[in-house]
Amino acid sequence: MVKLTPKHKRKRRVHVPADLSTPAGRARARRELIWGDHGFLRARFRNLHRISPEMWRSNQPSPRHIADHARARGIKTILNLRGPTTQGYYLLEKEACAAAGIDLVDFQVFSRDPPTREAVFAARDLFERIEYPALMHCKSGADRAGMMAVLYKLLRERAPFAEAREQLSGKYLHIKHGKTGVLDAFLDAYEAYNAGRAPEAWKPFLDWVAEDYDRAAVKADFARKLGKGLQLDVLLRRE
């Protein structure tokens, strides 16, 4: 008997990076940025916001945007929250940062999973070691950038929780009524732990993460609630 292989089990094609040293390779990388990564939607809408005198947040910058940042804002570090890849948008970003004298730091964050304890403490260390002014970005500047902006406010600025949490909101195009709402669930868990206490009596955030945060429970509880509600990310065909 011949065993048929389902389509979803077919071997995935390995993406070969474009060669930026050739005109054809550079053109391909540009196509991957503009069309494959929806860069045409970001040409005029940057979702660019200043978090503090030393930190900005945005969606995926183009090479031109990176040059503009270096010239107008003196950006010394760009935090790429999407992680490294062989796709053209990343290759062009890496090249543009090198040309502008900007340190590109890859720090992968996930929009549909609550952060691990290790990731939270790694973010704390990251904010202490990078050179400022800095810019952090994901693809849309809404979810991953929002979560990291919350952590930046809490861990670097020592801002009140309510102020920090505003970084993950509809103002920046974050949608909590969908799978990305798991990030809100993480913050909800910390708020629920401190329910009934005055703000000044809340357990310090990092102490809660280290001693009380139950990531599996947050995920399980969120999954139950998500299954009962309207998933806007499905309706909007979000990535």
Secondary structure, DSSP 8 states (H G I E B T S, - for coil): ------GGGS---------TTSHHHHHHHHHIIIIIT-GGGGTT----EEEETTEEEES---HHHHHHHHHHH---EEEETT---SSHHHHHHHHHHHHHT-EEEE----SSS---HHHHHHHHHHHHHS-SSEEEE-SSSSSHHHHHHHHHHHHTS---HHHHHTTSSGGGT---SSGGGHHHHHHHHHHHHTTTS-GGGS--HHHHHHHT--HHHHHHHHHHHHHHS--HHHHTT--
